Each structure stands twice: as structure tokens, then as C-alpha cells.
Amino acid sequence: MLRALLRDSLLYTASNVLTRGLGFLLLPLYTRVFSPEEFGTLDYLMAVGSFVSVTVALEIAQGLARFIPEHVDDPGARRAYASTSLWFTISSHTLMVVLVVIFRRELAEILLESGHKADLIVVASIAFWVNGLVYLIQSQLRWELRAKDSGLLSIVVAALMIVFSLITVVALRWGVVGVLMAQIASGVIALILGFYLTRSSYGLLFDWRHLRRMLVFSVPLIPSSVGVIVALYVDRLAIKELLSLSDVGLFGVGYKVAMVASLALAGFRGALTPLVYAHYRKAATPLDLARIFRIFCAFALVLFACLALFASRIIGVVAPDSYSAAASVVPILVLAVLFSNMYIFAPGLDIEKRTGMIALINLSAALLNTTLNFAFIPAWGIEGAALATAVSFFCAFCVYMRFSQKLYPVPHQWGSLLCAFVMVVIVIVLAGNADLVSWLDWVVRGAVLVVLSYGIVRLRLLEPAEIRSALNVLRIGGSTGTNNAG
């Protein structure tokens, strides 16, 4: 399982450098074309799109994920499940676009406080339609353990998005609408490729029985997913209400930089969940999962240290001086991003299909995040929003892990993990107060990062043999085959 994870993680990480890191890659372009207020509008619409993605299709992709691995030896059943989820997603998203067109002015008033931006809302809904289908096809490839094809599709989407953004945003100067049009154009081409890659997975099939089974599993997850989205984006909503769209833009830039942590570790998330579903009954899986979590934490702490130490320098490179205040939220948001991704290492609730408890945890985290945002922002501004988000995700992860350990025990090394985390935080706080001349500051911070990395190895979060194994996987790539996890 570990070798399959390393191999597939490499592929998912490589593709996610462009896909999930697309916001960061386009950051130098957007921050030099858009004012903080315009960037805030775009970030706000992306938050709305995330809400749409988990509600309109009733999270059927999650239901598909749960039942596809159970029919690994039954191609007919797999095709019926996949086709049913596809046609349901197309229908539900199409209905959403029709409703948006009918009520576009009212929605523009509610969301953007201006009925004159009704056309922007319509274009956004079409982009959400395309993105919803692309996401479903990418999910299908993931659950079939086709890491290469999933990575190919992701890379195509990202590359086309960059090209079309240069045309619509830079050349044509279409502003925020240009970003949405670039999403639509790149998504349509990606759908053509996606349907070709999944041509054997889909057909003119629709099974009401399969639909019911998937929805019985996925519908209870909707409140859970809504809770996750609220926890992820309530900070933007609160900043917009308590501060301004310009502050949303500054916070959004800081969040894009922090998302580099999620980007670099996305391979773990992309490869781990399908492998856990496929192997959780094996006696060795809990030990493998503990080992993988330890390796994840080692890389996560190094990334946290790197981004925290060099936050202001990174912001200075990717954005003009008008965005410099964004650097203050980066270290806190890196922790928020990492905690928000760590629930995958607590699979007990998913394995036992305790979707009600999952929903309760995520809704509680959303409520906590909302409360803390409205409490912290008046006192500490956008830094308060970042702190509220980090605290709520940390609490959610702790509750996830506690319940998961009762249902599916995994022998984690909590002592070493806690020591490493405290060490990194203390060193970052001390080093962050240093104010040296430019070149010397780079050298000192780089030396601190090297020392922290060595300390993590000494705490045995990362064994030398594991480093050698990872290097071997990097060297041989996918030569052993990536369409079937071992």
C-alpha cells in the first residue's frame, strides 16, 4: 500500500502543481491586472462556486466514490453507477443555470449588491456547470485508480486555463468576466478529453436503484460538505461584511500563497482515499496508515516552516506593493490549510458510513469558524480571520481523529508529532522577529529551515529508509504501471 501511495502520490502531485496550484500560478497576473477590490470580487465568486459544487448535484460524486470500489470485479455495475451519476449531475447543474438566468438580477443584488452585475452572475453559473462535470470525471478516474489519466486531465485543464486567461484577462481586458470565460473555455475542451478517457465508463444508462443507493450515502453528507465550505470560506464573507472587498482581496492573496502547502501535499490526498477504501480490511493497513501520516506530517511541517519564514518575500515576488499586507496571514493560513486536509487520515467514520456524525462535526466546525471570525475580525482584522479559520480546522481534525480511532484504530506516534510541531512553531516565532539586511536575511532564514528539517529527521518523523524509498519512486516514476494500485 505504501509503495502504491508513493507512486500515485507522485502523479497526483505533479498534476496538482498546475491544477490546485493554478490560483498561485496566476497570482502574479491577476494581482497586476486587478485591484484588491476586483480580486476580492473574484475570490468571493469562487467561494460561491465552491458552495454550488457541494449542493447542486447532492454530492453524488461521494456516493460514487463509496460504491465503485465495491464492484471492482463487476464492470457492468461500475458502468451503471458511473453513468447514473453523470446524467444526474448534468440534469441538476442544467436546472441550476436555468434558475440563475431567471433570477439573475435578484441574485446579483444579494451576492454582489448590484443588479447591474446580473450578467456576471450568469457567466459564473455557466462556469460552475462546466467545473461540476469536469470534477465528476476527474473523480471517476480517481476511483478507478487511473492516476495517469486523472493527472493528464488535470494538467490539460490547468494549461488551457493559463492560455485562455492570458487572452481574456490580459489581451482582451475582460476583467473578472474574463477569468470566468477562461474557465468555461478550458473546461469545455477538458470535457471532450475527459469523455474520451472515460468512454468505457459511461453509457446511455440510468439506474434509479443505483441512484437511490448513492444518494442515501451522499445526501447526509451535504450538510457536512456545506459545513466544510462554510468553514473554508466564511472568513471571506465575514471580511466582506465587517471590512471591505479590498480586504477580501488581500486575504485571498495570502490564502493563495498558503495553498501551496495543500498543493505540494495534494498527492497524499489524491492517492490515499481510494487506497484506504480498497485495502482497509487488511491487517497491515492501520500500520501503513500510521506510517503514511507520520511522513505526511514531516513534509507538512517543512512546508509550513518554509512558507512562514519566507511569506513576505513570496508576496513581494507574486504581487505588487498594494498587496504587501497579505503576508501577515500566510503563516496562520498555512496551518489552516494543512489541518483542513488532514481528515483523510481519520477514515473510521467513512469506513463505517457514519455520515451523520461527519455532518455534525463539519457543521460544528463551520459554526465555530463563523463565531470566531465575527469575534476576531473586529479586534485583529484579516489576521483574526486567519486565526479563526486555523483554530476551527484544528478542532475539527481533533474530533475526526478521536471518533475515527474508536472505529478504526491506527497506532499513531503522537508524542513525536507534538514535539516536532512545537519545535517548528517556536523557531518560526523567534526567527520571524529577525530584521536583517536583505541578503543576510535570506541566508539566515534558509539556514533555519535546514536546521528544522534536520530536527524533524532526528525526531524520527522521517526515516532514512523512507527517504531512499521516495527517491527510488521519483527515479523510476511510473514505469511499473499506474493504472492499478498494488
Order of alpha helices (4+ residues) and beta strands (2+ residues): alpha-alpha-alpha-alpha-alpha-alpha-alpha-alpha-alpha-alpha-alpha-alpha-alpha-alpha-alpha-alpha-alpha-alpha-alpha-alpha-alpha-alpha
